[in-house]
Amino acid sequence: MAISLFNKRTGKYVTLLNPAEKGRKYAVEMKAGIHVTNDEKVKKRKGKAIRLTDTQKAYRAGYLASRSDSAKCYNAQDCKRKTKIKTSSKYGKSKLRMGSLKYI
């Protein structure tokens, strides 16, 4: 959930995004090829939308790729955890306490 804060020094409101919203913003910017504010408005300079440079596109692509890799890693580890739980409890040798992998 985005948070809006008032900056006393500049006298402006600033919107801070969580990682999921930041990833969504970067995906929109990559697709459109222009800058977007955190409030989902197009950034303009002299009446024209500001285009992304190649460096900015590369940064956003890397950020999105790292988020994707992290999600794949988490899902793979989660699958291993669930498999371990199923095989260990299949024979009734152990019980799990509060979803952890600690055996009683």
N, CA, C and O atoms as a MOPAC input file, in Angstrom:
PM7 MOZYME 1SCF
protein

 N      0.84000 1    -1.16300 1     0.00000 1
 C      0.00000 1     0.00000 1     0.00000 1
 C      0.89300 1     1.23600 1     0.00000 1
 O      1.78000 1     1.37100 1     0.84300 1
 N      0.65900 1     2.10800 1    -0.92100 1
 C      1.45000 1     3.33300 1    -1.02700 1
 C      1.15800 1     4.25600 1     0.14900 1
 O      0.03700 1     4.32200 1     0.65300 1
 N      2.19800 1     4.96400 1     0.56800 1
 C      2.08700 1     5.89000 1     1.68900 1
 C      2.41000 1     7.29100 1     1.19300 1
 O      3.41000 1     7.49500 1     0.50500 1
 N      1.56500 1     8.25400 1     1.54000 1
 C      1.83700 1     9.64800 1     1.19700 1
 C      2.34100 1    10.37400 1     2.44200 1
 O      1.71100 1    10.33900 1     3.49900 1
 N      3.48200 1    11.02700 1     2.29300 1
 C      4.08500 1    11.76900 1     3.40000 1
 C      4.28500 1    13.22000 1     2.98800 1
 O      4.47200 1    13.52300 1     1.81000 1
 N      4.24500 1    14.10900 1     3.96800 1
 C      4.49500 1    15.52200 1     3.70600 1
 C      5.94600 1    15.82700 1     4.02000 1
 O      6.40300 1    15.57900 1     5.13600 1
 N      6.67600 1    16.36000 1     3.05200 1
 C      8.06800 1    16.74400 1     3.23500 1
 C      8.10200 1    18.19000 1     3.71500 1
 O      7.74200 1    19.10400 1     2.97200 1
 N      8.53200 1    18.39600 1     4.95100 1
 C      8.54400 1    19.74200 1     5.53100 1
 C      9.54400 1    20.66000 1     4.84600 1
 O      9.30800 1    21.86200 1     4.71700 1
 N     10.65600 1    20.09300 1     4.40900 1
 C     11.70800 1    20.90400 1     3.80500 1
 C     11.26900 1    21.48200 1     2.46000 1
 O     11.49400 1    22.66100 1     2.18800 1
 N     10.63900 1    20.65300 1     1.61900 1
 C     10.21600 1    21.12400 1     0.29300 1
 C      8.77800 1    21.61800 1     0.27900 1
 O      8.39500 1    22.38100 1    -0.60700 1
 N      7.97500 1    21.19100 1     1.25400 1
 C      6.58100 1    21.59900 1     1.30300 1
 C      5.69400 1    20.83300 1     0.33200 1
 O      4.62700 1    21.31500 1    -0.04800 1
 N      6.13500 1    19.62400 1    -0.07700 1
 C      5.37100 1    18.81900 1    -1.03300 1
 C      5.04600 1    17.46600 1    -0.42900 1
 O      5.70700 1    17.00300 1     0.50100 1
 N      4.01400 1    16.84200 1    -0.97700 1
 C      3.67100 1    15.48800 1    -0.58700 1
 C      4.47400 1    14.51500 1    -1.44000 1
 O      4.65700 1    14.72300 1    -2.63900 1
 N      4.95400 1    13.44000 1    -0.79500 1
 C      5.74300 1    12.41600 1    -1.46500 1
 C      5.02400 1    11.09000 1    -1.29800 1
 O      4.56500 1    10.77000 1    -0.20200 1
 N      4.91900 1    10.31400 1    -2.36700 1
 C      4.28300 1     9.00900 1    -2.31100 1
 C      5.35600 1     7.92900 1    -2.34900 1
 O      6.16800 1     7.88700 1    -3.27300 1
 N      5.35800 1     7.05800 1    -1.34400 1
 C      6.30000 1     5.95000 1    -1.26700 1
 C      5.59100 1     4.65600 1    -1.62700 1
 O      4.47700 1     4.40700 1    -1.16700 1
 N      6.23000 1     3.83200 1    -2.44600 1
 C      5.64100 1     2.58300 1    -2.91000 1
 C      6.28900 1     1.38600 1    -2.22900 1
 O      7.47100 1     1.42600 1    -1.88500 1
 N      5.51400 1     0.32100 1    -2.03500 1
 C      6.10000 1    -0.92900 1    -1.56300 1
 C      6.68500 1    -1.66800 1    -2.77400 1
 O      6.41400 1    -1.27200 1    -3.90800 1
 N      7.47600 1    -2.72700 1    -2.56900 1
 C      8.14200 1    -3.37900 1    -3.69700 1
 C      7.20600 1    -3.88900 1    -4.79500 1
 O      7.55100 1    -3.82000 1    -5.97500 1
 N      6.04500 1    -4.39200 1    -4.43100 1
 C      5.10700 1    -4.89200 1    -5.44400 1
 C      4.58700 1    -3.74600 1    -6.31700 1
 O      4.49100 1    -3.87900 1    -7.53700 1
 N      4.25600 1    -2.62600 1    -5.68200 1
 C      3.77300 1    -1.47000 1    -6.44100 1
 C      4.88500 1    -0.86900 1    -7.29800 1
 O      4.63900 1    -0.39400 1    -8.40600 1
 N      6.10000 1    -0.89500 1    -6.77700 1
 C      7.23400 1    -0.38000 1    -7.53800 1
 C      7.46500 1    -1.24000 1    -8.78600 1
 O      7.73800 1    -0.71200 1    -9.86500 1
 N      7.35700 1    -2.54800 1    -8.63800 1
 C      7.50400 1    -3.45000 1    -9.77700 1
 C      6.41400 1    -3.22000 1   -10.81300 1
 O      6.68100 1    -3.22700 1   -12.01500 1
 N      5.18500 1    -3.01600 1   -10.34800 1
 C      4.06900 1    -2.74200 1   -11.25400 1
 C      4.29800 1    -1.42800 1   -11.99900 1
 O      4.01400 1    -1.33500 1   -13.19300 1
 N      4.80800 1    -0.41800 1   -11.30300 1
 C      5.09200 1     0.88500 1   -11.91700 1
 C      6.17000 1     0.73200 1   -12.98400 1
 O      6.04100 1     1.27300 1   -14.08200 1
 N      7.23300 1    -0.00400 1   -12.66500 1
 C      8.31200 1    -0.21200 1   -13.63300 1
 C      7.81700 1    -0.96700 1   -14.86400 1
 O      8.23400 1    -0.66700 1   -15.98200 1
 N      6.93800 1    -1.93900 1   -14.66900 1
 C      6.39800 1    -2.68500 1   -15.80600 1
 C      5.58900 1    -1.76500 1   -16.72300 1
 O      5.68600 1    -1.86600 1   -17.94600 1
 N      4.80200 1    -0.88100 1   -16.14200 1
 C      4.02200 1     0.08100 1   -16.93200 1
 C      4.95600 1     1.02000 1   -17.68700 1
 O      4.73800 1     1.30700 1   -18.86400 1
 N      6.00000 1     1.50000 1   -17.00200 1
 C      6.95500 1     2.39700 1   -17.65500 1
 C      7.67600 1     1.70400 1   -18.80400 1
 O      7.88400 1     2.30100 1   -19.86000 1
 N      8.05800 1     0.44100 1   -18.60100 1
 C      8.75200 1    -0.29800 1   -19.66500 1
 C      7.84200 1    -0.48200 1   -20.87500 1
 O      8.28100 1    -0.33800 1   -22.01600 1
 N      6.59300 1    -0.79500 1   -20.62600 1
 C      5.65200 1    -1.02500 1   -21.72700 1
 C      5.38100 1     0.26100 1   -22.50200 1
 O      5.32000 1     0.24300 1   -23.73200 1
 N      5.21900 1     1.37900 1   -21.78900 1
 C      4.90900 1     2.64800 1   -22.44400 1
 C      6.15900 1     3.36700 1   -22.93400 1
 O      6.09500 1     4.13800 1   -23.89200 1
 N      7.31000 1     3.11700 1   -22.27900 1
 C      8.55200 1     3.77700 1   -22.66500 1
 C      8.68100 1     5.20300 1   -22.16300 1
 O      9.51000 1     5.96300 1   -22.66300 1
 N      7.86400 1     5.57900 1   -21.17300 1
 C      7.90600 1     6.93900 1   -20.62800 1
 C      7.91500 1     6.87700 1   -19.10300 1
 O      7.57300 1     5.85200 1   -18.51400 1
 N      8.31100 1     7.98300 1   -18.46800 1
 C      8.31700 1     8.08400 1   -17.01000 1
 C      6.90100 1     8.26900 1   -16.48600 1
 O      6.07700 1     8.94500 1   -17.10100 1
 N      6.63400 1     7.65200 1   -15.33200 1
 C      5.34800 1     7.78800 1   -14.65100 1
 C      5.64100 1     8.11700 1   -13.19300 1
 O      6.58100 1     7.56700 1   -12.61900 1
 N      4.85400 1     9.00500 1   -12.58200 1
 C      5.03700 1     9.32100 1   -11.17200 1
 C      4.48500 1     8.19700 1   -10.31100 1
 O      3.81700 1     7.29100 1   -10.81000 1
 N      4.76800 1     8.25900 1    -9.01700 1
 C      4.22700 1     7.25700 1    -8.10300 1
 C      2.71700 1     7.37500 1    -7.96000 1
 O      2.06300 1     6.44500 1    -7.48900 1
 N      2.16200 1     8.51000 1    -8.36400 1
 C      0.71200 1     8.71600 1    -8.34100 1
 C      0.06500 1     8.35000 1    -9.67200 1
 O     -1.09200 1     8.69600 1    -9.91100 1
 N      0.80000 1     7.65400 1   -10.54300 1
 C      0.32000 1     7.15900 1   -11.84000 1
 C     -0.00300 1     8.27500 1   -12.82800 1
 O     -0.93100 1     8.15300 1   -13.62800 1
 N      0.75600 1     9.35300 1   -12.77000 1
 C      0.60600 1    10.44200 1   -13.73600 1
 C      1.85200 1    10.46700 1   -14.61300 1
 O      2.94700 1    10.14700 1   -14.15000 1
 N      1.68900 1    10.84500 1   -15.87100 1
 C      2.81500 1    10.91100 1   -16.79600 1
 C      3.68500 1    12.11800 1   -16.45100 1
 O      3.17800 1    13.22700 1   -16.28300 1
 N      5.00700 1    11.89800 1   -16.34500 1
 C      5.92900 1    13.00100 1   -16.08700 1
 C      6.17200 1    13.73900 1   -17.39600 1
 O      6.40900 1    13.11900 1   -18.43200 1
 N      6.11200 1    15.06500 1   -17.34200 1
 C      6.27700 1    15.87400 1   -18.54700 1
 C      7.35100 1    16.92400 1   -18.35500 1
 O      7.58000 1    17.41400 1   -17.25000 1
 N      8.00500 1    17.25800 1   -19.46100 1
 C      8.97400 1    18.35200 1   -19.48700 1
 C      8.67200 1    19.16000 1   -20.73800 1
 O      8.70100 1    18.63700 1   -21.85200 1
 N      8.38500 1    20.42500 1   -20.54700 1
 C      8.02100 1    21.32500 1   -21.64200 1
 C      6.80900 1    20.79300 1   -22.42000 1
 O      6.74300 1    20.90900 1   -23.64400 1
 N      5.86500 1    20.21600 1   -21.69400 1
 C      4.62000 1    19.75600 1   -22.30700 1
 C      4.68800 1    18.38400 1   -22.96200 1
 O      3.66300 1    17.88200 1   -23.42300 1
 N      5.87500 1    17.75500 1   -23.01900 1
 C      6.02300 1    16.44200 1   -23.64600 1
 C      6.40400 1    15.40900 1   -22.58600 1
 O      7.09900 1    15.71900 1   -21.61800 1
 N      5.93600 1    14.17900 1   -22.78900 1
 C      6.25800 1    13.09400 1   -21.87000 1
 C      7.75800 1    12.80500 1   -21.91200 1
 O      8.37500 1    12.85300 1   -22.97600 1
 N      8.33800 1    12.50700 1   -20.75600 1
 C      9.76700 1    12.20700 1   -20.66800 1
 C      9.98000 1    10.73600 1   -21.02900 1
 O      9.41800 1     9.85000 1   -20.38400 1
 N     10.78200 1    10.47800 1   -22.04800 1
 C     11.07300 1     9.11700 1   -22.48300 1
 C     12.15000 1     8.48900 1   -21.60800 1
 O     12.99600 1     9.18700 1   -21.05000 1
 N     12.10700 1     7.14800 1   -21.49400 1
 C     13.12800 1     6.41800 1   -20.75200 1
 C     14.39200 1     6.27700 1   -21.60600 1
 O     14.30900 1     6.01500 1   -22.80600 1
 N     15.55000 1     6.45000 1   -20.98700 1
 C     16.80700 1     6.21500 1   -21.68600 1
 C     17.10900 1     4.71500 1   -21.66500 1
 O     16.44500 1     3.95500 1   -20.95900 1
 N     18.10600 1     4.29500 1   -22.43400 1
 C     18.48500 1     2.87900 1   -22.45200 1
 C     18.96400 1     2.41300 1   -21.07500 1
 O     18.68800 1     1.28200 1   -20.67300 1
 N     19.66900 1     3.26800 1   -20.36300 1
 C     20.15000 1     2.93500 1   -19.02100 1
 C     18.97800 1     2.72800 1   -18.06700 1
 O     18.97800 1     1.78500 1   -17.27500 1
 N     17.99100 1     3.59700 1   -18.14000 1
 C     16.81000 1     3.47700 1   -17.27500 1
 C     16.01700 1     2.21300 1   -17.61300 1
 O     15.50600 1     1.53800 1   -16.72000 1
 N     15.91800 1     1.90100 1   -18.89800 1
 C     15.22200 1     0.66800 1   -19.30100 1
 C     15.95300 1    -0.55700 1   -18.76800 1
 O     15.32400 1    -1.50500 1   -18.29800 1
 N     17.29100 1    -0.53700 1   -18.84200 1
 C     18.08200 1    -1.66400 1   -18.34500 1
 C     17.90700 1    -1.83100 1   -16.83700 1
 O     17.78400 1    -2.95600 1   -16.35300 1
 N     17.89400 1    -0.72800 1   -16.08900 1
 C     17.70700 1    -0.79100 1   -14.64300 1
 C     16.35100 1    -1.40000 1   -14.31300 1
 O     16.25200 1    -2.27900 1   -13.45700 1
 N     15.31300 1    -0.93500 1   -14.98600 1
 C     13.96600 1    -1.44600 1   -14.71100 1
 C     13.84600 1    -2.91700 1   -15.09600 1
 O     13.21000 1    -3.69200 1   -14.38100 1
 N     14.44300 1    -3.30600 1   -16.20300 1
 C     14.41000 1    -4.71400 1   -16.61600 1
 C     15.12900 1    -5.58800 1   -15.59900 1
 O     14.66000 1    -6.68000 1   -15.27800 1
 N     16.25800 1    -5.12000 1   -15.09200 1
 C     16.98900 1    -5.87000 1   -14.07500 1
 C     16.20800 1    -5.98600 1   -12.78100 1
 O     16.21100 1    -7.04200 1   -12.14800 1
 N     15.54200 1    -4.91900 1   -12.38100 1
 C     14.73300 1    -4.93700 1   -11.16300 1
 C     13.59900 1    -5.95400 1   -11.29500 1
 O     13.34700 1    -6.73200 1   -10.37500 1
 N     12.92000 1    -5.94200 1   -12.44000 1
 C     11.81700 1    -6.87700 1   -12.65500 1
 C     12.32200 1    -8.31800 1   -12.73800 1
 O     11.66400 1    -9.23400 1   -12.24500 1
 N     13.47800 1    -8.52100 1   -13.35600 1
 C     14.04900 1    -9.86800 1   -13.45700 1
 C     14.43800 1   -10.40000 1   -12.07700 1
 O     14.22700 1   -11.57800 1   -11.78500 1
 N     14.99900 1    -9.54600 1   -11.23500 1
 C     15.39300 1    -9.99900 1    -9.89500 1
 C     14.16700 1   -10.34900 1    -9.06200 1
 O     14.19900 1   -11.30800 1    -8.29100 1
 N     13.09000 1    -9.58900 1    -9.20300 1
 C     11.84400 1    -9.91500 1    -8.47900 1
 C     11.29700 1   -11.25100 1    -8.96000 1
 O     10.81900 1   -12.05500 1    -8.15900 1
 N     11.36600 1   -11.48900 1   -10.26000 1
 C     10.89100 1   -12.74600 1   -10.82300 1
 C     11.73900 1   -13.91900 1   -10.32300 1
 O     11.20000 1   -14.96500 1    -9.96200 1
 N     13.06300 1   -13.74400 1   -10.30200 1
 C     13.96100 1   -14.79300 1    -9.82500 1
 C     13.71300 1   -15.10100 1    -8.35000 1
 O     13.72400 1   -16.26300 1    -7.94500 1
 N     13.49300 1   -14.07700 1    -7.56200 1
 C     13.23200 1   -14.27400 1    -6.13700 1
 C     11.93500 1   -15.05400 1    -5.92600 1
 O     11.86300 1   -15.92700 1    -5.06100 1
 N     10.92700 1   -14.74100 1    -6.71000 1
 C      9.63900 1   -15.44200 1    -6.59600 1
 C      9.79400 1   -16.91400 1    -6.99100 1
 O      9.23000 1   -17.79500 1    -6.34200 1
 N     10.55500 1   -17.17800 1    -8.05200 1
 C     10.77600 1   -18.56100 1    -8.48800 1
 C     11.53900 1   -19.34500 1    -7.42400 1
 O     11.22100 1   -20.50300 1    -7.15400 1
 N     12.53900 1   -18.71700 1    -6.82600 1
 C     13.32200 1   -19.36100 1    -5.76900 1
 C     12.44000 1   -19.67300 1    -4.56400 1
 O     12.50900 1   -20.77100 1    -4.01300 1
 N     11.61300 1   -18.71500 1    -4.15500 1
 C     10.71000 1   -18.92200 1    -3.02300 1
 C      9.75200 1   -20.07100 1    -3.30500 1
 O      9.53900 1   -20.92500 1    -2.44400 1
 N      9.17200 1   -20.10000 1    -4.50600 1
 C      8.22000 1   -21.15800 1    -4.85000 1
 C      8.89800 1   -22.52200 1    -4.86800 1
 O      8.30600 1   -23.51000 1    -4.43500 1
 N     10.13400 1   -22.59000 1    -5.36500 1
 C     10.85500 1   -23.85700 1    -5.37900 1
 C     11.14400 1   -24.33500 1    -3.95500 1
 O     10.97100 1   -25.51700 1    -3.65500 1
 N     11.57700 1   -23.43900 1    -3.08400 1
 C     11.84600 1   -23.81500 1    -1.70000 1
 C     10.56700 1   -24.18200 1    -0.97200 1
 O     10.56700 1   -25.09900 1    -0.15000 1
 N      9.48300 1   -23.48600 1    -1.25800 1
 C      8.20000 1   -23.77100 1    -0.62800 1
 C      7.71800 1   -25.16000 1    -1.02400 1
 O      7.17000 1   -25.89300 1    -0.20100 1
 N      7.92700 1   -25.51600 1    -2.29200 1
 C      7.53500 1   -26.83800 1    -2.77000 1
 C      8.33400 1   -27.91400 1    -2.04200 1
 O      7.78000 1   -28.94900 1    -1.66900 1
 N      9.62800 1   -27.68200 1    -1.83700 1
 C     10.46700 1   -28.64800 1    -1.11500 1
 C      9.99600 1   -28.79000 1     0.32000 1
 O      9.96000 1   -29.89900 1     0.85300 1
 N      9.63100 1   -27.67200 1     0.96000 1
 C      9.14800 1   -27.72000 1     2.34300 1
 C      7.86100 1   -28.52800 1     2.43600 1
 O      7.69600 1   -29.34800 1     3.33900 1
 N      6.95700 1   -28.29100 1     1.50300 1
 C      5.67800 1   -29.01000 1     1.53600 1
 C      5.88500 1   -30.49300 1     1.29200 1
 O      5.21800 1   -31.31900 1     1.91600 1
 N      6.80300 1   -30.84900 1     0.39200 1
 C      7.09800 1   -32.24800 1     0.12100 1
 C      7.70100 1   -32.90500 1     1.35100 1
 O      7.35600 1   -34.04000 1     1.67700 1
 N      8.60600 1   -32.19800 1     2.04300 1
 C      9.23100 1   -32.73200 1     3.24700 1
 C      8.18300 1   -32.96900 1     4.32100 1
 O      8.23200 1   -33.98200 1     5.01900 1
 N      7.23800 1   -32.05300 1     4.46300 1
 C      6.18700 1   -32.18700 1     5.46800 1
 C      5.30100 1   -33.38500 1     5.15200 1
 O      4.96600 1   -34.16200 1     6.04700 1
 N      4.92100 1   -33.54000 1     3.88800 1
 C      4.04200 1   -34.64700 1     3.50900 1
 C      4.71700 1   -35.99100 1     3.73000 1
 O      4.09300 1   -36.91100 1     4.25800 1
 N      5.98300 1   -36.12300 1     3.33700 1
 C      6.65400 1   -37.40500 1     3.48400 1
 C      6.93900 1   -37.73100 1     4.93700 1
 O      6.88300 1   -38.90000 1     5.32000 1
 N      7.24200 1   -36.73200 1     5.76200 1
 C      7.55400 1   -37.00600 1     7.16300 1
 C      6.28600 1   -37.34300 1     7.95400 1
 O      6.33400 1   -38.18200 1     8.85300 1
 N      5.17000 1   -36.71600 1     7.64100 1
 C      3.94800 1   -36.99300 1     8.39300 1
 C      3.19200 1   -38.18500 1     7.81200 1
 O      2.23800 1   -38.66500 1     8.42500 1
 N      3.59700 1   -38.66100 1     6.66200 1
 C      2.93100 1   -39.79200 1     6.00700 1
 C      2.99800 1   -41.04000 1     6.88400 1
 O      2.03700 1   -41.80700 1     6.94500 1
 N      4.12100 1   -41.24500 1     7.55900 1
 C      4.31100 1   -42.43800 1     8.36200 1
 C      3.96300 1   -42.21900 1     9.82900 1
 O      4.08300 1   -43.14000 1    10.63800 1
 N      3.53700 1   -41.01600 1    10.17900 1
 C      3.10000 1   -40.73800 1    11.53600 1
 C      4.22300 1   -40.69400 1    12.55200 1
 O      3.97400 1   -40.85800 1    13.74600 1
 N      5.45100 1   -40.47800 1    12.11200 1
 C      6.59100 1   -40.46100 1    13.02900 1
 C      6.76600 1   -39.12000 1    13.72700 1
 O      7.38000 1   -39.05300 1    14.79200 1
 N      6.24100 1   -38.06500 1    13.14700 1
 C      6.47100 1   -36.75600 1    13.74400 1
 C      5.25000 1   -35.86700 1    13.55000 1
 O      4.41500 1   -36.09900 1    12.67600 1
 N      5.17500 1   -34.85600 1    14.38300 1
 C      4.12500 1   -33.85000 1    14.26400 1
 C      4.78800 1   -32.49600 1    14.11100 1
 O      5.88200 1   -32.26700 1    14.62800 1
 N      4.13000 1   -31.60900 1    13.40500 1
 C      4.66800 1   -30.27200 1    13.22500 1
 C      3.96000 1   -29.30900 1    14.15900 1
 O      2.75400 1   -29.41800 1    14.37900 1
 N      4.71200 1   -28.36900 1    14.70600 1
 C      4.15900 1   -27.39500 1    15.61900 1
 C      4.09600 1   -26.03800 1    14.91900 1
 O      5.13300 1   -25.49700 1    14.53600 1
 N      2.89400 1   -25.48000 1    14.74800 1
 C      2.65200 1   -24.15000 1    14.21400 1
 C      3.33100 1   -23.91900 1    12.85800 1
 O      3.87300 1   -22.84000 1    12.62000 1
 N      3.30700 1   -24.92000 1    11.96800 1
 C      3.79900 1   -24.73900 1    10.61700 1
 C      5.30400 1   -24.73100 1    10.47600 1
 O      5.80600 1   -24.57200 1     9.36300 1
 N      6.05000 1   -24.89700 1    11.56400 1
 C      7.50700 1   -24.89600 1    11.44200 1
 C      7.97200 1   -26.30300 1    11.12200 1
 O      7.18000 1   -27.24500 1    11.14800 1
 N      9.24300 1   -26.44900 1    10.82400 1
 C      9.79800 1   -27.75900 1    10.51700 1
 C     10.44700 1   -28.40400 1    11.73200 1
 O     11.24300 1   -29.33100 1    11.58800 1
 N     10.11600 1   -27.92500 1    12.92600 1
 C     10.66300 1   -28.50800 1    14.13800 1
 C      9.82500 1   -29.71800 1    14.53100 1
 O      8.59700 1   -29.64500 1    14.59400 1
 N     10.49200 1   -30.81300 1    14.79100 1
 C      9.78900 1   -32.03500 1    15.14200 1
 C      9.64700 1   -32.14700 1    16.64800 1
 O     10.50800 1   -31.69200 1    17.40100 1
 N      8.55400 1   -32.75800 1    17.07900 1
 C      8.29300 1   -32.94900 1    18.52300 1
 C      8.97700 1   -34.22200 1    18.98100 1
 O      8.89200 1   -34.57900 1    20.15600 1

